[in-house]
Amino acid sequence: MKISLVTVTFNSAMTLPATIQSVLFQSYPDIEYIIVDGASKDNTLSIIKEYEPYFNGRMHWISESDKGLYDAMNKGIRMATGDIVGIINSDDFYHHREVITRVAETFQDKSVQAVYGDVRFVNSTDLNKTVRYYSSKNFSLKRFRYGFMPAHPTFFTYRKYFEEFGYYKTDYKIAADFELLLRFMYIHRLKCKYILLDFMKMRMGGTSTASLKSNWLLNKEIVRACKENGIWTCMFLLMFKYIIKGFEFVFVKE
């Protein structure tokens, strides 16, 4: 079973080496690694070219202008030839060598159509310091209404479902990942399996956690995504997730 991993980059030279290394050091042998670069101006391309030989033909990349993050993700998924597809962001890295092996093992159950797990948010200047532990163990479909979702970088599914159900909607600025998971899991009812594993470390300060302004936009787009997919919600309901998020900061799992 081939698993395709997609990374989107733009001026990612500071963090990309750790991302690439975490993919390179995975124990699972049949990995295809795709990097979609948005015409970076820093040393991103030099880093990609430096690591490319170590993948022995399993890395494929392009560098060109795009219409944003989700357009680039769609390009990567369309380039993929694997049975299974997952996203790993350019400032994230897998926490264990066995992550993709565990994913592949779970998909041996042919009734499983998608998987997801947990992530650690870490201090950007101290990657060994966990600031927040995000667990999807207790996730249920009804939680979409409150703005909850499984951690997007831990979501793996068959490539054919993107072809069947559609790709990331590029008219979203920040919550197309929420909309896609909502569409795949709630509308199309993919049979998902939770894996009890912290898949990766994510540096604090990503697009969806950067500021109050971005959180306001995120919530607006979550309301829109729910409405487009026939789920009623409102800004007030989304406030409940911040209470839960507070506990994730207080009760950090080491």
C-alpha positions in Angstrom: 0.0 0.0 0.0 1.6 3.3 -1.1 1.0 6.3 1.1 1.5 9.8 -0.4 2.4 12.7 1.9 1.9 16.2 0.7 3.8 19.3 2.0 3.0 22.8 0.9 5.9 25.3 1.2 6.4 29.0 0.7 9.6 30.6 2.1 9.8 27.7 4.5 13.6 27.3 4.8 13.7 27.8 8.6 11.4 24.8 9.4 11.4 22.6 6.3 14.5 20.5 7.1 12.8 19.0 10.2 9.7 18.3 8.2 11.6 16.5 5.5 13.8 14.6 7.9 10.7 13.3 9.8 9.3 11.9 6.6 12.7 10.5 5.5 13.1 8.7 8.8 9.7 7.0 8.8 10.0 3.2 9.0 7.3 2.5 6.5 9.0 1.7 3.1 6.3 2.6 0.6 6.1 6.4 1.0 5.7 8.9 -1.9 6.7 12.4 -0.8 5.3 15.4 -2.7 6.3 19.0 -2.1 4.3 21.9 -3.7 6.3 25.1 -3.4 4.7 28.5 -4.1 7.7 30.0 -5.9 9.7 30.7 -2.7 12.3 33.4 -2.6 14.4 32.1 0.2 16.5 28.8 0.4 13.5 26.5 0.3 14.3 25.1 -3.1 17.9 24.5 -2.2 16.8 22.5 0.8 14.4 20.4 -1.3 17.1 19.7 -3.9 19.5 18.8 -1.1 17.3 16.1 0.4 15.8 14.8 -2.9 18.5 12.2 -3.6 17.9 10.6 -0.2 14.4 9.6 -1.3 15.7 7.5 -4.2 13.0 8.7 -6.6 10.2 8.8 -4.1 10.1 12.6 -3.8 8.4 14.7 -6.4 8.1 18.5 -6.3 7.1 21.6 -8.2 7.7 25.3 -7.6 5.2 27.7 -9.2 2.8 30.4 -8.2 -0.5 29.3 -6.8 -3.8 30.7 -5.5 -3.1 30.0 -1.9 -2.5 27.2 0.6 -5.5 25.1 -0.4 -4.9 25.4 -4.1 -1.4 24.1 -3.5 -2.7 21.2 -1.4 -5.1 20.3 -4.2 -2.1 20.3 -6.7 -0.2 17.9 -4.4 -3.1 15.5 -4.0 -3.6 15.5 -7.8 0.1 14.7 -8.2 -0.2 11.8 -5.8 -0.1 8.2 -7.0 -0.5 6.6 -3.6 -3.6 4.7 -2.4 -3.7 6.8 0.8 -3.0 10.6 1.1 -2.1 12.7 4.1 -0.9 16.3 4.6 2.2 17.3 6.6 2.7 21.1 7.0 6.0 22.7 6.4 6.4 23.7 10.0 5.3 20.4 11.5 7.2 17.1 11.9 6.3 13.5 12.8 6.9 12.7 16.4 7.7 9.0 15.9 9.3 6.9 13.2 6.3 4.5 13.3 3.5 7.0 12.5 3.0 6.0 8.8 3.5 2.3 9.7 0.6 2.6 12.2 -1.5 4.4 9.6 -0.8 1.6 7.0 -1.6 -1.1 9.6 -4.9 0.5 10.4 -5.9 0.5 6.8 -5.3 -3.2 6.6 -8.9 -3.3 7.9 -10.7 -2.8 4.6 -13.7 -1.4 6.4 -11.6 1.6 7.5 -12.0 4.6 5.1 -10.0 7.2 7.0 -7.9 7.6 10.2 -6.9 10.4 12.5 -5.0 10.8 15.8 -3.5 13.3 18.2 -0.9 16.2 17.9 1.3 18.2 20.2 1.6 21.9 19.9 5.2 22.9 20.9 7.1 26.0 21.6 8.6 27.3 18.4 11.9 28.0 20.2 11.9 24.8 22.3 10.6 21.9 20.3 10.8 19.6 23.3 8.3 21.8 25.3 4.7 20.7 24.7 2.4 23.7 25.1 -0.9 22.0 24.2 -1.9 18.4 23.6 -4.8 18.1 21.1 -6.5 14.7 21.4 -9.2 13.6 19.0 -10.0 10.5 21.1 -13.4 11.7 22.1 -14.3 13.3 18.8 -17.8 12.7 17.5 -19.6 14.0 14.5 -21.9 16.2 16.6 -18.9 18.2 17.7 -18.5 19.7 14.2 -21.4 22.0 15.2 -19.2 23.5 17.9 -16.2 24.0 15.7 -14.3 20.9 16.7 -12.5 18.6 14.2 -9.9 15.9 14.2 -6.4 17.4 13.9 -6.1 17.9 10.2 -2.5 16.8 9.7 -3.4 13.4 11.2 -6.2 12.8 8.8 -5.4 10.1 6.1 -7.9 8.8 3.6 -8.0 7.1 0.2 -7.0 9.3 -2.7 -10.1 8.1 -4.6 -12.4 10.0 -2.1 -10.9 13.3 -3.1 -11.8 12.4 -6.7 -15.2 11.3 -5.7 -16.2 13.9 -3.0 -14.1 16.9 -4.1 -11.0 18.7 -3.0 -10.3 21.6 -0.7 -12.4 24.6 -1.5 -10.1 27.4 -2.6 -12.5 30.2 -1.8 -11.9 29.6 1.9 -8.9 31.5 3.4 -8.4 29.5 6.6 -11.0 26.8 7.2 -11.1 24.7 4.0 -9.6 21.8 6.0 -12.5 22.0 8.5 -15.0 22.1 5.5 -13.4 19.1 3.8 -13.3 17.0 7.0 -16.9 18.0 7.6 -17.9 17.0 4.1 -16.0 13.7 4.1 -16.9 12.6 7.6 -20.4 14.1 8.2 -22.0 14.3 4.8 -20.4 11.2 3.1 -20.0 9.3 6.4 -16.6 7.8 5.9 -15.9 5.1 8.4 -13.1 6.6 10.4 -10.7 5.0 12.9 -9.0 6.9 15.7 -5.4 5.9 16.3 -4.1 6.4 19.9 -0.9 8.1 18.9 0.5 11.6 18.9 1.3 11.8 15.2 3.3 15.0 15.1 4.6 18.1 16.7 3.2 21.4 15.4 4.9 24.7 16.1 2.7 27.3 17.8 1.8 30.2 15.5 0.3 28.5 12.5 -2.2 30.3 10.2 -5.3 29.3 12.3 -3.7 30.1 15.7 -1.8 33.3 14.8 -4.1 36.1 16.0 -7.5 37.2 17.2 -8.3 38.4 13.7 -7.5 35.1 12.2 -9.6 33.3 14.8 -12.5 35.6 14.0 -12.1 34.7 10.3 -11.7 31.0 11.2 -15.0 31.0 13.1 -16.8 32.9 10.3 -15.7 30.3 7.8 -16.6 27.4 10.2 -20.2 28.8 10.4 -20.2 29.1 6.6 -18.9 25.5 6.2 -21.6 24.1 8.5 -24.3 26.1 6.7 -23.1 24.9 3.3 -23.2 21.3 4.5 -26.6 21.5 6.2 -25.5 21.9 9.9 -26.9 24.7 12.0 -24.4 26.5 14.2 -23.6 30.1 15.2 -20.8 32.1 16.7 -22.1 31.7 20.2 -21.9 27.9 20.0 -18.3 28.1 18.7 -17.2 29.8 21.9 -17.5 26.5 23.8 -14.4 25.2 22.0 -12.3 27.8 23.6 -13.2 26.5 27.1 -12.1 23.0 26.0 -8.9 24.5 24.4 -8.1 26.1 27.7 -8.1 22.7 29.4 -5.7 21.5 26.7 -3.2 24.1 27.7 -3.6 23.5 31.4 -3.5 19.7 31.4 -0.6 19.2 29.0 0.3 15.5 28.3 4.0 15.0 28.5 
